[in-house]
């Protein structure tokens, strides 16, 4: 256990203020850059000329800045049926939650700031990992209140989807945190990063040290999937999918309030990437080939403000993954999305956490040996194989009694369920004479046609 937490907590108030302003400016500037970066990268991936036609990269950044200024000064219209107070406070909750998580994320190691020795981190707590999880959880209140206060069916459905999606994927995300906390022995974010700086065989030789990306690979993969679902990004953008819900909880928003939601989405994308960098990718520690080269020459390349450079590079690479997914993958169906979370990610996370707990317990008791490790891996492999084969067996479909079905019974046409058929006259394919009579007599009821394939 090191003394990083007391070092940060004893900062003068003006140092804390400088850090807060610096983080806010960094996030706002980074958001403008990411808007431009996403347009350019997706345009390159999909061979679209529009986003990549600006003459210079500065021109593209100016376009993103202009979009933000336009939203700030645009007429802020709200429909008459909305709840004014909740409608206005919802984007503020989402925006504040987006900034809050950055208060405990270490951007770099120990630095000298105006003669004060401190760490490049606003604050640190013994439970900083829980603060990260709590900050991500609070954002859902903004989305739910936005959908509820809008008094719109599209907005309400989008809010319900968003809440169900975040609850489902926060469980697996929290379980991935548990493995990191168990392995590092601390919930302080700065101590988790420092624990990943210890050199290990093989991976340490290539400058990756004890990154939990290698040591806790299942937790890392689960977190990376969960963070895409948590931010409502494609292919998990079901709360906002324009083909079904227009824009989900954002349907009734315009102007500055819409801009806050837009800002929160891009900040959240950077936030979950920063958390992944902190928990699994060594935080502000240097990457290959710089780290092994520096070790050979006998100096460090991630001390002081240099750590901020490595941190930003890692986060930007993870943001590139978000853009890559958006430009290549189609949107999942809602049932597929929920099945992935509840039937696969959560059970796998539970099994992995149990195994990590057993390994850490045996290690602390001095009972860990290669034979015990092989036995644990064998048991885990048998469990995975058993779950795989049990899940592969599809249960036989229950025979459904053939029932007559009226597609217009409720006043709205719906397709028949499996085993249901339309009334007897539906099997009769209209002849040309019938079609002609239907055209001449519009009051005559039309016949539904059901083929064998449709059944």
Secondary structure, DSSP 8 states (H G I E B T S, - for coil): --SHHHHHHT--HHHHHHHHHHHHHHHHHHHHHHHHHHHHHHHHHTT-SGGG-SSSHHHHHHHHHHHHHHHHHS-----TTS-HHHHHHHHHHHHHHHHHGGGG---SSEEEETTEEEESSS---TTHHHHHHHHHHHHHHHHHHHHHHTT-HHHHHHHHHHHHHHHHHHHHHHHHHHHHHHHHT---HHHHHHHTTS--TTGGGGT-TT-HHHHTHHHHHHHHHHHHHHTT-TTS-GGG-HHHHTTGGGTT--HHHHHHHHHHHHHHHHHHHHHHHHHHS-TTS--TTHHHHHHHHT--SSSTTHHHHHHHHHHHHHHHHHHHHHHH-----HHHHHHIIIIIIHHHHHHHHHHHHHHHHHHHTT---HHHHHHHHHHHHHHHHHHHHHHHS---------EEE-TTTTSS-----TTEEE-GGGGS---HHHHHHHHH-TTS-------TTT-
